[in-house]
Amino acid sequence: MCVMCVVVLSASSLLAGDWPQILGPNRDGLAAADEKLADSWPKDGPPVIWQRDVGGGFAGVAVAGNTAIVFHRVGDEEVAEAMDAKTGTTKWKAGSPTTFSSGSSDDQGPRCTPIIAGDRVFVFGAQGTLRCLDLKTGKKIWQRDTHAEFKAPEGYFGAGSSPLVAGDKLLVNVGGSRGGAGIVAFDLATGKTVWQATDEAASYSSPVLATVDGTKHALFVTRMKTVSLDPDTGKVRFEFPFGKRGPTVNGATPIVLDGHLLVSAHYGVGATFAKIGATAADEKWNSDDLISSQYMTPLVQDGLVYGIHGQERVEDSELRCLDPRTKRILWSKPSFGFGTMIAADGKMLMLTTDGELILWRTDSRRYQELARARIFKSTTRALPALSSGNLFARDSRTLKCLQIGPTK
């Protein structure tokens, strides 16, 4: 019998309803059990509690208590900014110089979502600048210039893998070529290097933690592989090829369900479903036809996978419900668009890259749409955050706080 649990962020200050990192409290896109969503919205969409201008970037918002952190580019600085979550009022700002210029003309801002752990917040800039800041004041506690220190290439889109807290360590997909620094663990308190492992280049996928049959795994999708490491020591537990050379990306976060691992990408890579073992992954299937997500992370509900099959700029991308054990596509919704998803209260929210917010009921039999509204007019790639009935969503110019929970 497999005993599996996904390891959540352990920080005594986190409260029910917090969204302290990419993809929420458990890093799987699932909101807390007590998070509720309205079944419908007004004609013009969910009520806007507040909105404000922001700089460039695709970094999502992190929320803990009454503090929301946005990480954006303002001029020649990457700025971590703390706001009052109820009003949007600035509490503090902490900037760091940047000269980053993306190979894409879309945006020059940071891509990685901040992570809040205890009384600290960690931000990872597009040029590999890793900073630890005091959550209350924004004061810098430590900084590492990872790309320079570990000789990591800047990459076409810059650094895009959001760091992961594992106990007293911060794990980062640095992609460095110096001394096996593909993945590096930093001490949370001091920023000192604890261990470094693999020669793998970095991807845009963010890692996760899981414990299966008593064995702890830090699961990374790198540029060309899926890798499991012991988060305490950096010892590689297993790895397998995953990716293709050329103009491709690995961007979706690994998902874990019932002791199995599902990783997905587009560009002919497809998805791999494997049983997680202490020292090996037992592949159950690999397919480019079942689920092939460019960078949107699929979500799991009741053992079923919900995700986008396709690519952002391809019109025929489909929303699918997949049973990974039987390889059955239970239903699909053609030409659905592309975006990022959150699951809560038996429903799913999707914010599309076109700025449309869609709500549907989670159902293994069919797609049941409940509401739809356009909340942005420009390209929207940052992952939204859901906290205490409020949705924090941004495009490259505006951050909005929307009332998405039931009317009180």
Secondary structure by P-SEA (a helix, b strand, c coil): cbbbbcccccccccccccccccccccccccccccbbbbcccccccccccbbbbbbcccbbbbbcccbbbbbbbccccccccccccccccccbbbbbbbbccccccccccccbbbbbcccbbbbbccccbbbbbcccccccccccccccccccccccccccbbbbbcccbbbbccccccccccbbbbccccccccccccccccccbbbbbbbcccccccccccccbbbbcccccccccbbbbbbbcccccccccccccccbbbbbccccccbbbbbbccccccccccccccbbbccbbbbbccccccccccccccccccccccccccccccccccccccccccccccbbbbbcccbbbbbbcccccbbbbcccccccccccccbbbbcccbbbbbcccbbbbbcccccc
